[in-house]
Every structure is written in structure tokens, then in C-alpha cells.
Amino acid sequence: MKLGIVDYGVGNIYSLKKALEHIGIDTAVSKYAKVLDSCSGIVLPGVGAFCDAASNMSADGLDQVIMNQAAKGKLVLGICLGMQLMYDYSTEGGMYKGLGLISGWVDRIPDRVKVPHMGWNTLSIQKESNVLEGIEDGDYVYYVHSYYVRPEDNSYVCACSSYGVDIPALVVKENIVGMQFHPEKSGETGLKILNNLKELII
């Protein structure tokens, strides 16, 4: 069982790799299709600009690798920016196309609150999910972002956080999982959530 962490040049990889290995998940950091295809699932890490990440993925053919993995039913996990890349497009710095694995778009957090949204915030659980096993309403997770997902279908939103607007915190669509927060920086709650993903890894 090995998770491939997609190296598209902008992600915060080291702390995520250490967190996954801490709970017993082997990882391989790569931008090569052959390596990622051999993994039991893949992770799109967070941190960076949407346009840069989308451009780098397209240039390296990683977008097709990710789409193929999703079609095979393998776990595809997106964290922060990685989650946003799963949607149709983003308005960050213009209009940039995403992977379209989940319908919706990415928009800037309204200026009525301080942007970026940085620090701890509580989870409001919207629906049951195996990914949230052992997690309670009001548990804290850690955020660093200025943009958030506006889904077309809220049925995939399992938890959200309030910050000027309701921010989808965790989305699950079969084998596709997105987290706007950083589980690798969210203490025991984050580790529990990552540990729950083990059963989704083929």
C-alpha cells in the first residue's frame, strides 16, 4: 500500500509525507506517470497558486495521470490547493481550468473577513462519512487559504467551516476526497482523518 504524492512544483510536500508515514502509509513523491500509476492512490498537496499548479500539471501530463487514477477507482486525495484543483475552474488571477472531477468552481473568500483565512477553525459535520469516523462536530482543523470551493452539488460536502461564508472543509465523492484544511497540520484530528483514509486505499 503506497500513496503517490504528486510533485507539481508548488505543493507543501515534506510535512504531509511525514504525517502519512507517521500513521503507517508508505509514500512516493514523484511527477512521473510510471511511478504514480504504480501507487495505490495519489495525493495532490496544498499551498501555491491555482494557475501555476494547473499549468505545471498540464505541462507534465500529470492531469491525465490523475484522471486515469480516478477512473480506475483509486483514492485521489486533494489537500487545500489540491482540493481546489479537483473542481472545474478557479477565478484566482483570472479564469483557469481545473480537473473537473467534481462540479463547481473556486472563488475568493469575501473581504468582509480577513484574508487569507489562516489558523484554527471548527468543523461543522454535514453528513456521515467513513473519513470522519471518530471526528466530532466542533473539532478544530488548521487552514491557510484565500480561496474556497463553491460546489454545484452540496451532497458531496461532509463538513464545512464558517469564515464569512460556509467553506466546504471536506468533500467525498466515492474515491475522490478533498480537504480544504491541512490535515498534516491539524494535530490529532488531522491524523485521525488521514488514518480513516486507509480503507479507501486499494
C-alpha positions as CSV (number, residue, x, y, z in Angstrom):
1,M,0.0,0.0,0.0
2,K,1.6,3.2,-1.2
3,L,0.3,6.7,-1.8
4,G,1.9,8.7,-4.5
5,I,2.3,12.4,-3.6
6,V,2.1,14.4,-6.9
7,D,5.1,16.7,-7.2
8,Y,3.8,19.6,-9.4
9,G,6.2,22.1,-8.2
10,V,4.1,24.2,-5.8
11,G,2.9,21.8,-3.1
12,N,3.9,21.6,0.6
13,I,5.1,18.1,0.5
14,Y,7.5,17.4,3.4
15,S,5.1,17.8,6.3
16,L,2.4,15.8,4.5
17,K,4.8,13.0,3.7
18,K,5.9,12.8,7.4
19,A,2.3,12.8,8.6
20,L,1.3,9.9,6.3
21,E,4.4,7.9,7.2
22,H,3.6,8.5,10.9
23,I,0.4,6.6,10.6
24,G,2.0,3.8,8.6
25,I,1.3,4.8,5.0
26,D,4.2,4.5,2.6
27,T,4.7,7.4,0.2
28,A,6.4,8.1,-3.1
29,V,6.9,11.7,-4.2
30,S,7.0,12.0,-8.0
31,K,6.0,13.8,-11.1
32,Y,6.4,10.7,-13.3
33,A,3.3,8.8,-14.6
34,K,5.0,5.4,-14.3
35,V,5.7,5.9,-10.6
36,L,2.3,7.4,-9.7
37,D,0.5,4.7,-11.7
38,S,2.2,2.0,-9.6
39,C,0.8,3.5,-6.4
40,S,-2.5,2.5,-4.6
41,G,-3.7,6.1,-4.6
42,I,-2.4,9.6,-5.1
43,V,-2.4,12.9,-3.2
44,L,-2.4,16.4,-4.6
45,P,-0.8,18.5,-1.9
46,G,-1.7,22.1,-0.9
47,V,0.0,25.5,-1.0
48,G,0.6,27.7,-4.1
49,A,-1.3,29.4,-6.8
50,F,-4.0,27.6,-8.8
51,C,-2.8,28.9,-12.2
52,D,0.8,27.8,-11.6
53,A,-0.3,24.3,-10.3
54,A,-2.7,23.8,-13.2
55,S,-0.1,24.9,-15.7
56,N,2.6,22.6,-14.3
57,M,0.3,19.6,-14.2
58,S,-0.7,20.1,-17.8
59,A,2.9,20.6,-19.0
60,D,4.0,17.4,-17.2
61,G,0.9,15.3,-18.3
62,L,0.0,14.9,-14.6
63,D,-3.6,16.0,-15.2
64,Q,-4.2,12.9,-17.3
65,V,-2.4,10.7,-14.8
66,I,-4.8,11.9,-12.1
67,M,-7.9,11.5,-14.3
68,N,-6.8,7.9,-15.1
69,Q,-6.3,7.1,-11.4
70,A,-9.7,8.5,-10.5
71,A,-11.3,6.4,-13.3
72,K,-9.7,3.3,-12.0
73,G,-11.3,3.8,-8.6
74,K,-8.1,4.6,-6.8
75,L,-8.1,7.1,-4.0
76,V,-7.4,10.6,-5.2
77,L,-6.9,13.0,-2.2
78,G,-6.6,16.7,-2.7
79,I,-5.5,19.0,0.2
80,C,-6.1,22.7,0.2
81,L,-5.0,23.8,-3.3
82,G,-5.1,20.2,-4.3
83,M,-8.8,20.0,-3.4
84,Q,-9.5,23.2,-5.4
85,L,-7.7,21.7,-8.5
86,M,-10.3,18.9,-8.5
87,Y,-13.1,21.3,-9.5
88,D,-14.0,22.8,-12.9
89,Y,-12.2,26.1,-12.7
90,S,-10.8,28.9,-10.5
91,T,-11.2,32.7,-10.6
92,E,-7.8,33.1,-8.9
93,G,-5.8,35.6,-11.0
94,G,-8.2,35.1,-14.0
95,M,-10.1,32.1,-15.2
96,Y,-8.2,28.8,-15.0
97,K,-9.4,25.3,-15.8
98,G,-9.2,22.5,-13.2
99,L,-9.6,18.8,-13.4
100,G,-13.4,18.7,-13.3
101,L,-13.5,15.6,-11.0
102,I,-16.2,17.4,-9.0
103,S,-18.6,20.1,-10.4
104,G,-18.1,23.6,-9.1
105,W,-15.6,26.4,-9.1
106,V,-13.1,28.2,-6.8
107,D,-13.7,31.8,-5.7
108,R,-12.0,34.3,-3.3
109,I,-13.2,34.5,0.3
110,P,-15.2,37.7,0.7
111,D,-13.3,40.7,2.0
112,R,-15.8,41.1,4.9
113,V,-13.4,38.8,6.8
114,K,-9.6,38.9,7.0
115,V,-8.0,37.1,4.0
116,P,-6.2,34.8,4.0
117,H,-8.1,32.5,6.3
118,M,-5.2,31.4,8.5
119,G,-5.4,29.4,11.7
120,W,-7.6,27.0,13.5
121,N,-11.4,26.7,12.8
122,T,-14.1,24.3,13.8
123,L,-15.7,21.6,11.7
124,S,-19.4,21.5,11.2
125,I,-20.3,18.0,10.2
126,Q,-22.9,17.9,7.4
127,K,-23.2,14.2,6.7
128,E,-21.8,10.9,7.8
129,S,-18.6,9.6,6.1
130,N,-16.1,6.9,6.9
131,V,-13.5,9.6,6.5
132,L,-14.9,11.4,9.6
133,E,-15.0,8.4,11.9
134,G,-14.0,9.4,15.4
135,I,-14.4,13.1,14.5
136,E,-16.9,15.2,16.4
137,D,-18.8,18.4,15.5
138,G,-16.7,21.3,16.7
139,D,-13.3,19.6,16.4
140,Y,-10.6,22.0,15.2
141,V,-8.5,21.9,12.0
142,Y,-5.9,24.2,10.5
143,Y,-6.4,26.4,7.5
144,V,-4.2,28.6,5.2
145,H,-6.1,29.8,2.1
146,S,-7.6,32.8,0.4
147,Y,-9.9,30.9,-2.0
148,Y,-12.7,28.4,-1.4
149,V,-14.8,25.9,-3.3
150,R,-18.3,26.7,-4.4
151,P,-19.8,23.3,-5.3
152,E,-22.6,22.8,-7.7
153,D,-23.8,19.8,-5.7
154,N,-23.6,20.2,-1.9
155,S,-24.4,16.5,-1.4
156,Y,-20.6,15.7,-1.5
157,V,-19.9,18.2,1.3
158,C,-19.3,16.1,4.5
159,A,-18.1,19.0,6.7
160,C,-17.7,22.8,6.5
161,S,-16.3,25.6,8.5
162,S,-17.7,29.1,8.8
163,Y,-15.5,32.1,7.9
164,G,-17.6,34.8,6.3
165,V,-19.2,32.1,4.2
166,D,-19.7,28.4,4.7
167,I,-16.4,26.9,3.4
168,P,-16.6,23.3,2.3
169,A,-13.9,21.7,4.5
170,L,-14.2,18.0,3.5
171,V,-15.8,16.6,0.3
172,V,-16.2,13.0,-0.6
173,K,-17.3,11.7,-4.0
174,E,-16.7,7.9,-4.0
175,N,-12.9,7.6,-4.3
176,I,-12.3,11.3,-4.6
177,V,-11.7,13.1,-1.3
178,G,-10.9,16.8,-0.9
179,M,-9.8,18.7,2.3
180,Q,-9.6,22.5,2.3
181,F,-7.8,22.4,5.6
182,H,-4.3,20.9,6.2
183,P,-4.7,17.5,8.0
184,E,-0.9,17.3,8.4
185,K,-1.0,20.5,10.5
186,S,-4.3,19.7,12.3
187,G,-2.9,17.7,15.3
188,E,-4.7,14.6,16.4
189,T,-7.9,15.4,14.5
190,G,-5.9,15.6,11.2
191,L,-4.1,12.4,11.9
192,K,-7.4,10.6,12.6
193,I,-8.8,11.8,9.3
194,L,-5.8,10.7,7.4
195,N,-5.8,7.3,9.2
196,N,-9.5,6.9,8.2
197,L,-8.4,7.1,4.6
198,K,-6.5,3.8,4.8
199,E,-9.6,1.8,4.0
200,L,-10.1,3.8,0.7
201,I,-6.6,2.9,-0.5
202,I,-6.7,-0.1,-2.9
